[in-house]
Amino acid sequence: MTGTILTLLGTMVLVFIAALIFTNAIEWIASQLKLGCSFVGSIVAPLFTSIPEMVIFLVAIFAFADGAGKDIGVGTIYGQPFMASSLSYGLVGIAILLGLLFKKRDSGHMHVDKSLATPFLFVTILFPLTLVPAFSDSLIVKYVFAFIFLGAFIYYIWTMYKRKNAEQIDDAATPYFCRILPEASKGRMALAILQLLVAIGLLYIGSEKMVGTVETLSAGIGLSALALALVVVPAATAIPETSTALIWGFKGKDTLSLGSLVGEKVLYSTFYPALALFLISWSFDIHILMSVVATTVISLILYLCIRFNKLNWYTLCFGLVFFVAYIIVIFVLKI
């Protein structure tokens, strides 16, 4: 048990370092390609930072199918949006406050491009719909909803792509690899892409080490794999997007910060449920219901705050209430 926990902590450090390298590279590449903050934050970054969850989801389903794999897979789908809505947003709120205290930003008010309200609206509408297939044994119902979610994901990408030039990134720092090799001034884009690939590789290695630990921990402390997967897997695998969001929030790059988290939530409201519906049977219990309620309520609040330009650091901290409540439910009440 101790060795498993130490391994998990070590991979967390590795993934955080990878996140630093990742944000630096993706920010510079996006600035060179003239891509807007909302498009990079909500589309490009999540495609890379969701690699750990993708790995654990697939390994859980195919490698641990005879054990707790199905529960871990479903728990990952519902756990990541819950973790982003509760703990991750709260930590970003704290990072913004620290950035204000350390003079890295001039206000606790978040200056977010209004196009970022779109992904929050998608999550608010679609995430509750992922519960519907759990109440039916019909394959037709499963596949219909799978195609609905896939269609919604494609439409979401198209919607954000049309706004790809909103709020340009103008102050991106030079990639770390370019600083190490300053003489290669003509190959800066190649070095930036290499740095991005290295960061993705480190994210993969870190996430691969986490596979199987949930089943071990759940057996060791006597909790269901589904209950623990809702909090343990996302706590570990959400480090890439949370780390990038913290870094951007601390620096005052609010659209990138918030976009990197909500973009993940859209993936888990559309693409991942669709994939899961094609591969496994659906589950439902009180833990999943709590995830859906918390994620939907917080997404709706943030959608309204962005629409009316009322988003502040303490608004993000509201999600911590749901996180503490869930920790009490599974570790104290052991429901």
C-alpha positions as CSV (number, residue, x, y, z in Angstrom):
1,M,0.0,0.0,0.0
2,T,2.8,2.4,0.9
3,G,4.7,1.7,-2.3
4,T,1.6,2.3,-4.3
5,I,1.0,5.7,-2.7
6,L,4.7,6.7,-3.2
7,T,4.5,5.7,-6.8
8,L,1.4,7.8,-7.3
9,L,3.1,10.8,-5.6
10,G,6.1,10.4,-7.8
11,T,4.0,10.3,-11.0
12,M,2.2,13.4,-9.8
13,V,5.5,15.3,-9.7
14,L,6.5,14.0,-13.1
15,V,3.2,15.0,-14.6
16,F,3.4,18.5,-13.1
17,I,6.9,19.0,-14.7
18,A,5.4,17.8,-18.0
19,A,2.6,20.3,-17.6
20,L,5.1,23.1,-17.3
21,I,6.8,22.1,-20.5
22,F,3.5,21.5,-22.2
23,T,2.0,24.9,-21.4
24,N,5.1,26.7,-22.5
25,A,5.2,24.9,-25.9
26,I,1.5,25.0,-26.8
27,E,1.2,28.6,-25.9
28,W,4.1,29.6,-28.2
29,I,3.0,27.4,-31.0
30,A,-0.6,28.8,-30.8
31,S,0.7,32.4,-30.9
32,Q,2.8,31.6,-34.0
33,L,-0.3,30.1,-35.7
34,K,-2.5,33.0,-34.6
35,L,-4.9,30.8,-32.7
36,G,-7.2,32.4,-30.1
37,C,-7.1,31.7,-26.4
38,S,-10.5,30.1,-26.2
39,F,-9.8,27.7,-29.1
40,V,-6.5,26.7,-27.7
41,G,-7.7,26.4,-24.1
42,S,-11.0,24.5,-24.9
43,I,-10.0,22.4,-27.9
44,V,-6.3,22.0,-28.5
45,A,-4.9,21.7,-24.9
46,P,-7.6,19.2,-23.6
47,L,-6.9,16.8,-26.5
48,F,-3.3,16.5,-25.1
49,T,-3.9,16.8,-21.4
50,S,-6.7,14.2,-21.4
51,I,-4.2,11.5,-22.5
52,P,-3.8,10.1,-18.9
53,E,-7.6,9.6,-18.6
54,M,-7.8,8.1,-22.0
55,V,-5.1,5.6,-21.1
56,I,-6.6,4.6,-17.8
57,F,-10.1,4.4,-19.3
58,L,-9.0,2.0,-22.1
59,V,-6.7,-0.1,-19.9
60,A,-9.4,-0.4,-17.2
61,I,-11.9,-1.6,-19.8
62,F,-9.7,-4.0,-21.7
63,A,-7.1,-5.1,-19.2
64,F,-9.3,-5.3,-16.1
65,A,-12.6,-6.2,-17.7
66,D,-13.0,-9.3,-15.5
67,G,-12.5,-7.3,-12.2
68,A,-13.4,-3.7,-11.4
69,G,-12.4,-2.4,-14.9
70,K,-16.0,-1.5,-15.9
71,D,-16.6,0.5,-12.7
72,I,-13.2,2.2,-13.0
73,G,-14.0,3.1,-16.6
74,V,-17.4,4.6,-15.7
75,G,-16.0,6.2,-12.6
76,T,-13.3,7.9,-14.8
77,I,-16.0,9.4,-17.1
78,Y,-18.0,10.9,-14.2
79,G,-15.1,11.6,-11.9
80,Q,-13.1,13.9,-14.2
81,P,-15.9,16.5,-14.7
82,F,-16.7,16.3,-11.0
83,M,-13.0,16.9,-10.1
84,A,-12.7,19.8,-12.5
85,S,-15.9,21.4,-11.3
86,S,-15.0,21.0,-7.6
87,L,-11.3,20.7,-6.8
88,S,-9.7,22.0,-10.0
89,Y,-11.8,25.2,-10.3
90,G,-11.2,25.9,-6.6
91,L,-7.5,25.5,-6.9
92,V,-7.5,27.8,-9.9
93,G,-9.4,30.4,-7.8
94,I,-6.7,30.1,-5.1
95,A,-3.9,30.4,-7.8
96,I,-5.6,33.6,-9.1
97,L,-5.6,35.0,-5.5
98,L,-1.9,34.1,-5.1
99,G,-1.1,35.7,-8.5
100,L,-2.8,38.8,-7.2
101,L,-0.8,38.8,-4.0
102,F,2.5,38.2,-5.8
103,K,1.7,41.0,-8.3
104,K,1.6,38.5,-11.2
105,R,-1.9,39.8,-12.1
106,D,-3.7,43.1,-11.3
107,S,-7.2,41.9,-10.4
108,G,-9.1,39.0,-8.9
109,H,-11.7,39.5,-11.6
110,M,-11.3,37.0,-14.4
111,H,-11.1,38.5,-17.9
112,V,-12.5,35.7,-20.0
113,D,-13.4,35.8,-23.7
114,K,-17.2,35.4,-23.9
115,S,-16.9,32.7,-26.5
116,L,-15.8,30.4,-23.6
117,A,-19.4,30.4,-22.4
118,T,-20.2,28.0,-25.2
119,P,-18.4,24.9,-23.8
120,F,-20.1,25.6,-20.4
121,L,-23.5,25.6,-22.1
122,F,-22.6,22.2,-23.8
123,V,-21.7,20.7,-20.4
124,T,-24.8,22.0,-18.7
125,I,-27.1,20.5,-21.3
126,L,-25.3,17.3,-22.3
127,F,-23.7,16.0,-19.1
128,P,-27.1,15.2,-17.3
129,L,-28.1,13.3,-20.5
130,T,-25.3,10.8,-19.9
131,L,-27.5,9.3,-17.1
132,V,-30.3,8.3,-19.4
133,P,-28.7,5.1,-20.9
134,A,-28.3,3.8,-17.4
135,F,-32.1,3.4,-17.0
136,S,-32.4,1.2,-20.2
137,D,-31.1,-2.2,-21.2
138,S,-31.8,-1.5,-24.8
139,L,-28.8,-1.6,-27.2
140,I,-30.7,0.8,-29.5
141,V,-31.0,3.4,-26.7
142,K,-27.3,3.1,-26.0
143,Y,-26.3,3.5,-29.6
144,V,-28.7,6.4,-30.2
145,F,-27.2,8.3,-27.3
146,A,-23.7,7.3,-28.4
147,F,-24.3,8.9,-31.8
148,I,-26.0,12.0,-30.2
149,F,-22.9,12.6,-28.0
150,L,-20.5,12.1,-31.0
151,G,-22.5,14.5,-33.1
152,A,-22.6,17.0,-30.3
153,F,-18.8,16.8,-30.0
154,I,-18.2,17.4,-33.7
155,Y,-20.6,20.3,-33.6
156,Y,-18.8,21.7,-30.6
157,I,-15.4,21.6,-32.3
158,W,-16.9,23.3,-35.4
159,T,-18.5,26.0,-33.2
160,M,-15.2,26.8,-31.4
161,Y,-13.2,26.6,-34.6
162,K,-15.3,29.4,-36.2
163,R,-14.1,31.5,-33.3
164,K,-10.5,30.4,-33.4
165,N,-9.2,33.9,-33.8
166,A,-10.8,35.4,-30.7
167,E,-8.4,36.9,-28.1
168,Q,-5.0,36.3,-29.7
169,I,-2.0,35.1,-27.6
170,D,0.5,38.0,-27.8
171,D,2.9,37.5,-25.0
172,A,3.9,33.8,-25.2
173,A,7.3,33.0,-23.7
174,T,10.0,31.4,-25.8
175,P,10.0,27.6,-25.6
176,Y,12.4,26.1,-23.1
177,F,14.1,24.0,-25.8
178,C,14.8,27.2,-27.8
179,R,16.4,28.7,-24.8
180,I,18.6,25.6,-24.4
181,L,19.6,25.9,-28.1
182,P,19.6,29.6,-28.8
183,E,21.8,29.2,-31.9
184,A,19.0,27.3,-33.6
185,S,16.9,30.4,-34.3
186,K,15.7,29.2,-37.7
187,G,14.4,26.0,-36.2
188,R,12.3,27.4,-33.4
189,M,9.0,25.9,-34.5
190,A,10.6,22.4,-34.9
191,L,12.1,22.7,-31.4
192,A,8.8,23.8,-30.0
193,I,7.0,20.9,-31.6
194,L,9.7,18.6,-30.2
195,Q,9.2,20.1,-26.7
196,L,5.4,19.5,-27.1
197,L,6.0,15.8,-28.0
198,V,8.4,15.3,-25.1
199,A,5.8,16.8,-22.8
200,I,3.1,14.5,-24.2
201,G,5.5,11.5,-23.7
202,L,6.0,12.4,-20.1
203,L,2.3,12.8,-19.6
204,Y,1.8,9.3,-21.0
205,I,4.5,7.7,-18.9
206,G,3.2,9.4,-15.7
207,S,-0.4,8.3,-16.5
208,E,0.6,4.7,-17.4
209,K,2.1,4.2,-13.9
210,M,-1.3,5.0,-12.4
211,V,-3.1,2.1,-14.2
212,G,-4.3,-0.5,-11.8
213,T,-3.7,1.5,-8.6
214,V,-7.4,2.2,-8.0
215,E,-8.3,-1.4,-7.9
216,T,-5.5,-2.1,-5.4
217,L,-6.4,0.9,-3.2
218,S,-10.1,0.1,-3.3
219,A,-9.5,-3.4,-2.1
220,G,-7.1,-2.2,0.6
221,I,-9.4,0.3,2.2
222,G,-12.7,-1.5,1.6
223,L,-14.4,1.0,-0.7
224,S,-16.1,0.2,-4.1
225,A,-13.9,0.8,-7.1
226,L,-16.6,3.0,-8.6
227,A,-16.8,5.3,-5.5
228,L,-13.0,5.5,-5.4
229,A,-12.6,5.9,-9.1
230,L,-14.7,9.0,-9.0
231,V,-12.2,10.8,-6.8
232,V,-8.8,8.9,-6.9
233,V,-8.4,8.5,-10.6
234,P,-9.4,12.1,-11.5
235,A,-7.3,13.4,-8.6
236,A,-4.2,11.8,-10.2
237,T,-5.0,12.0,-13.9
238,A,-6.5,15.6,-13.8
239,I,-3.1,16.9,-12.8
240,P,-2.1,17.8,-16.4
241,E,-5.0,20.0,-17.1
242,T,-5.2,21.3,-13.5
243,S,-1.5,22.1,-13.5
244,T,-1.8,24.0,-16.8
245,A,-4.9,25.8,-15.6
246,L,-3.0,26.8,-12.4
247,I,0.0,28.1,-14.3
248,W,-2.1,30.1,-16.7
249,G,-4.4,31.4,-13.9
250,F,-1.5,32.5,-11.8
251,K,-0.1,34.5,-14.8
252,G,-3.4,36.2,-15.6
253,K,-4.1,34.2,-18.8
254,D,-7.7,33.5,-17.7
255,T,-9.3,32.3,-21.0
256,L,-6.5,29.7,-21.4
257,S,-6.8,28.7,-17.7
258,L,-10.5,28.2,-17.6
259,G,-10.7,26.8,-21.2
260,S,-8.2,24.0,-20.4
261,L,-10.6,22.7,-17.7
262,V,-14.0,23.2,-19.4
263,G,-12.6,21.7,-22.6
264,E,-12.0,18.4,-20.7
265,K,-15.5,18.5,-19.3
266,V,-16.9,18.8,-22.8
267,L,-14.9,15.7,-23.8
268,Y,-16.4,13.9,-20.8
269,S,-19.9,15.0,-21.7
270,T,-19.7,13.9,-25.4
271,F,-16.8,11.9,-26.8
272,Y,-15.9,9.7,-23.8
273,P,-19.5,8.7,-23.0
274,A,-20.1,7.9,-26.6
275,L,-17.0,5.6,-26.6
276,A,-18.0,4.0,-23.4
277,L,-21.6,3.3,-24.6
278,F,-20.1,1.4,-27.6
279,L,-17.8,-0.7,-25.3
280,I,-19.4,-1.4,-21.9
281,S,-22.7,-1.5,-20.0
282,W,-23.7,1.6,-18.1
283,S,-23.8,2.0,-14.3
284,F,-25.7,4.3,-12.0
285,D,-25.4,4.9,-8.2
286,I,-25.4,7.8,-5.7
287,H,-21.8,8.7,-6.5
288,I,-22.5,9.2,-10.2
289,L,-25.6,11.2,-9.3
290,M,-23.5,13.5,-7.1
291,S,-21.1,14.0,-9.9
292,V,-23.8,15.0,-12.4
293,V,-25.5,17.4,-10.0
294,A,-22.3,19.1,-8.9
295,T,-20.9,19.4,-12.4
296,T,-24.2,20.7,-13.9
297,V,-24.8,23.3,-11.1
298,I,-21.3,24.7,-11.3
299,S,-21.2,24.7,-15.1
300,L,-24.5,26.7,-15.2
301,I,-23.1,29.2,-12.6
302,L,-19.9,29.8,-14.5
303,Y,-21.8,30.0,-17.8
304,L,-23.9,32.9,-16.4
305,C,-20.9,34.6,-14.8
306,I,-19.0,34.6,-18.2
307,R,-22.1,35.8,-20.1
308,F,-22.5,38.7,-17.7
309,N,-18.8,39.3,-17.1
310,K,-19.1,38.6,-13.3
311,L,-16.5,35.9,-12.9
312,N,-14.2,36.3,-9.9
313,W,-11.7,34.1,-8.2
314,Y,-14.0,33.3,-5.3
315,T,-16.7,32.1,-7.7
316,L,-14.4,29.3,-8.7
317,C,-13.9,28.3,-5.1
318,F,-17.6,27.5,-4.7
319,G,-16.9,24.1,-6.2
320,L,-14.8,23.2,-3.2
321,V,-18.0,22.8,-1.2
322,F,-19.1,19.8,-3.4
323,F,-15.6,18.3,-3.2
324,V,-15.6,18.4,0.6
325,A,-19.2,17.0,0.7
326,Y,-18.2,14.0,-1.5
327,I,-15.1,13.2,0.6
328,I,-17.3,13.1,3.6
329,V,-19.8,10.8,1.8
330,I,-17.2,8.2,0.7
331,F,-14.6,8.3,3.5
332,V,-16.6,9.3,6.6
333,L,-20.1,8.0,5.9
334,K,-18.7,5.3,3.5
335,I,-21.8,5.3,1.3
